Amino acid sequence: MTTEEDRVHQRADAISDSLRKIDNRAQQTQAIVQGPGTRQLKHWRLVQIADEISQQIQPHTPCRKGCAACCHIALPISRSIALLLSATSGRKLDEKAGAPITPEVLYDLREGNIKRYYGKPCPFLDGATQSCSIYEDRPITCRIHHSLADTAAPCDLKDPGAKIPRVDMQWVDQMGATLDFNDRWADIRDFFPEARCDDRA
């Protein structure tokens, strides 16, 4: 009898095999960021790759619409992404939010905000349906987030220390961050404080 750990490894192997069939996306993302073109064009090309990867992962993950655990964790975004979300959603952006990347800001985005916003709903989470109201324009981080567990149980917000099994796709997110490295950064909730929902954790 196979264990859940065995099944996680099987899913990860299946995803890796699928990704090999759609060329070397890691090198392609780097070429996009370093190559010619506008920032907007580069962003949307990275989004296309993130969506391709997500399609390969989808058959192997319990993630489904209405499972909003990942919408209650920290989500650092650049001001450029915040401006896009403001334009597409019509929601007001806090123009004063965000700061240029420094070691201190990077630490706060990675460590401070993890604790600060754990259990706090994303301002774009529809409370009635527990679904994303900006799904088509969601950040790359959201597009590649997934779990390979049998169920969504490891994502349960009652256990902040739970390890969520997944394939490492941070290289996609990192290329997007590299594109906006010189931008101002903050958690999505800081850019849209007036849109913030009540806690639902």
BELTACOR-V380644 format. One record per pair of residues at least 4 apart in sequence whose ideal C-beta (glycine too) atoms are under 7 Angstrom apart, sorted by the first residue. I is the first residue (numbers start at 1). J is the second residue. D is the distance in whole Angstrom. If there is no record, write none. Layout:
i->I j->J d->D
i->I j->J d->D
This chain:
i->2 j->6 d->4
i->2 j->7 d->6
i->4 j->8 d->6
i->4 j->149 d->7
i->4 j->150 d->5
i->5 j->9 d->7
i->6 j->10 d->6
i->7 j->11 d->6
i->7 j->150 d->6
i->8 j->12 d->6
i->8 j->148 d->5
i->8 j->149 d->7
i->8 j->165 d->4
i->9 j->13 d->6
i->10 j->14 d->6
i->11 j->15 d->6
i->11 j->60 d->4
i->11 j->148 d->5
i->12 j->16 d->6
i->12 j->148 d->6
i->12 j->167 d->5
i->13 j->17 d->6
i->14 j->18 d->7
i->14 j->60 d->6
i->15 j->19 d->6
i->15 j->56 d->6
i->15 j->57 d->6
i->15 j->60 d->6
i->15 j->167 d->5
i->16 j->20 d->7
i->16 j->167 d->7
i->18 j->56 d->4
i->19 j->25 d->7
i->19 j->53 d->7
i->19 j->56 d->6
i->22 j->52 d->6
i->23 j->28 d->7
i->24 j->28 d->6
i->25 j->29 d->6
i->25 j->49 d->5
i->25 j->53 d->7
i->26 j->30 d->7
i->26 j->171 d->5
i->27 j->31 d->6
i->28 j->32 d->6
i->28 j->49 d->7
i->29 j->33 d->7
i->29 j->46 d->6
i->29 j->49 d->6
i->29 j->171 d->7
i->29 j->172 d->6
i->29 j->175 d->4
i->30 j->34 d->6
i->30 j->175 d->6
i->31 j->35 d->5
i->32 j->42 d->5
i->32 j->45 d->5
i->32 j->46 d->6
i->33 j->42 d->6
i->33 j->175 d->5
i->33 j->178 d->5
i->33 j->179 d->5
i->37 j->41 d->4
i->37 j->42 d->5
i->38 j->42 d->7
i->39 j->43 d->6
i->39 j->80 d->7
i->39 j->179 d->6
i->40 j->44 d->7
i->41 j->45 d->6
i->42 j->46 d->7
i->42 j->179 d->6
i->43 j->47 d->6
i->43 j->179 d->6
i->44 j->48 d->7
i->45 j->49 d->7
i->46 j->50 d->6
i->46 j->140 d->6
i->46 j->172 d->7
i->46 j->175 d->6
i->46 j->176 d->5
i->47 j->51 d->6
i->47 j->140 d->6
i->48 j->52 d->7
i->49 j->53 d->6
i->49 j->172 d->7
i->50 j->54 d->6
i->50 j->140 d->5
i->50 j->143 d->4
i->50 j->144 d->5
i->50 j->172 d->5
i->51 j->55 d->6
i->51 j->143 d->6
i->52 j->56 d->7
i->53 j->57 d->6
i->53 j->144 d->6
i->53 j->169 d->6
i->53 j->172 d->6
i->54 j->58 d->6
i->54 j->143 d->5
i->54 j->144 d->6
i->57 j->61 d->6
i->57 j->146 d->5
i->57 j->167 d->7
i->60 j->148 d->6
i->61 j->146 d->5
i->61 j->147 d->6
i->61 j->148 d->6
i->62 j->147 d->6
i->62 j->149 d->6
i->62 j->150 d->7
i->62 j->151 d->5
i->62 j->152 d->5
i->63 j->67 d->6
i->63 j->146 d->5
i->63 j->147 d->6
i->65 j->131 d->5
i->66 j->129 d->7
i->66 j->130 d->5
i->66 j->131 d->6
i->67 j->152 d->5
i->68 j->72 d->7
i->68 j->125 d->6
i->68 j->130 d->4
i->69 j->152 d->7
i->69 j->155 d->4
i->69 j->156 d->7
i->69 j->157 d->6
i->70 j->145 d->5
i->70 j->155 d->7
i->71 j->121 d->6
i->71 j->122 d->4
i->71 j->125 d->4
i->71 j->132 d->7
i->72 j->119 d->5
i->72 j->120 d->6
i->72 j->121 d->6
i->72 j->157 d->6
i->72 j->201 d->6
i->73 j->117 d->7
i->73 j->118 d->6
i->74 j->113 d->4
i->74 j->114 d->5
i->74 j->117 d->4
i->74 j->187 d->6
i->75 j->122 d->6
i->75 j->139 d->7
i->75 j->141 d->6
i->75 j->187 d->6
i->75 j->188 d->5
i->76 j->109 d->4
i->76 j->113 d->7
i->76 j->185 d->6
i->76 j->187 d->6
i->77 j->81 d->4
i->77 j->82 d->6
i->77 j->139 d->5
i->77 j->188 d->5
i->77 j->191 d->7
i->78 j->180 d->4
i->78 j->183 d->4
i->78 j->185 d->6
i->79 j->83 d->6
i->79 j->98 d->5
i->79 j->183 d->5
i->79 j->184 d->4
i->80 j->84 d->7
i->80 j->180 d->5
i->80 j->183 d->5
i->81 j->85 d->6
i->81 j->139 d->6
i->82 j->86 d->6
i->82 j->93 d->6
i->82 j->191 d->4
i->83 j->87 d->6
i->83 j->93 d->7
i->84 j->88 d->6
i->84 j->137 d->6
i->85 j->89 d->6
i->85 j->134 d->6
i->85 j->137 d->6
i->86 j->91 d->6
i->86 j->92 d->7
i->86 j->93 d->4
i->88 j->134 d->6
i->88 j->137 d->5
i->89 j->124 d->7
i->89 j->133 d->7
i->89 j->134 d->5
i->91 j->192 d->6
i->91 j->195 d->5
i->92 j->194 d->6
i->93 j->191 d->6
i->93 j->192 d->7
i->94 j->190 d->7
i->94 j->191 d->6
i->94 j->192 d->7
i->94 j->193 d->6
i->97 j->186 d->5
i->97 j->190 d->5
i->97 j->191 d->5
i->98 j->184 d->3
i->98 j->185 d->6
i->98 j->186 d->4
i->98 j->191 d->7
i->99 j->105 d->5
i->99 j->184 d->6
i->99 j->185 d->7
i->99 j->186 d->7
i->100 j->105 d->7
i->100 j->184 d->6
i->101 j->105 d->6
i->101 j->106 d->6
i->101 j->181 d->6
i->101 j->185 d->6
i->102 j->106 d->7
i->103 j->107 d->6
i->104 j->108 d->6
i->105 j->109 d->6
i->105 j->185 d->7
i->106 j->110 d->6
i->107 j->111 d->5
i->107 j->112 d->7
i->108 j->112 d->4
i->108 j->113 d->6
i->109 j->113 d->6
i->109 j->185 d->6
i->110 j->114 d->7
i->112 j->116 d->6
i->113 j->117 d->5
i->113 j->187 d->5
i->114 j->118 d->6
i->117 j->187 d->6
i->117 j->189 d->6
i->118 j->160 d->6
i->119 j->157 d->5
i->119 j->199 d->6
i->119 j->201 d->3
i->120 j->189 d->6
i->120 j->199 d->6
i->121 j->125 d->5
i->121 j->197 d->4
i->121 j->199 d->7
i->121 j->200 d->5
i->122 j->188 d->6
i->123 j->188 d->6
i->123 j->189 d->6
i->123 j->192 d->4
i->123 j->195 d->4
i->123 j->196 d->5
i->123 j->197 d->6
i->124 j->132 d->6
i->124 j->133 d->5
i->124 j->134 d->5
i->125 j->130 d->7
i->125 j->132 d->7
i->125 j->197 d->6
i->126 j->130 d->7
i->126 j->131 d->5
i->126 j->133 d->5
i->127 j->197 d->6
i->127 j->200 d->7
i->132 j->138 d->6
i->134 j->138 d->6
i->138 j->142 d->4
i->138 j->143 d->6
i->140 j->144 d->6
i->140 j->172 d->6
i->140 j->173 d->6
i->140 j->176 d->4
i->141 j->145 d->6
i->141 j->173 d->5
i->144 j->169 d->4
i->144 j->172 d->5
i->144 j->173 d->6
i->146 j->166 d->5
i->147 j->152 d->7
i->147 j->154 d->6
i->147 j->155 d->6
i->147 j->164 d->5
i->147 j->165 d->7
i->147 j->166 d->6
i->148 j->165 d->5
i->148 j->166 d->6
i->148 j->167 d->7
i->149 j->153 d->7
i->149 j->154 d->5
i->149 j->164 d->7
i->149 j->165 d->6
i->154 j->162 d->5
i->154 j->163 d->7
i->154 j->164 d->5
i->155 j->164 d->6
i->156 j->162 d->7
i->157 j->201 d->5
i->170 j->174 d->6
i->171 j->175 d->7
i->172 j->176 d->7
i->173 j->177 d->6
i->174 j->178 d->6
i->175 j->179 d->7
i->177 j->181 d->6
i->186 j->190 d->4
i->186 j->191 d->6
i->188 j->192 d->6
i->189 j->193 d->7
i->189 j->196 d->6
i->192 j->196 d->7
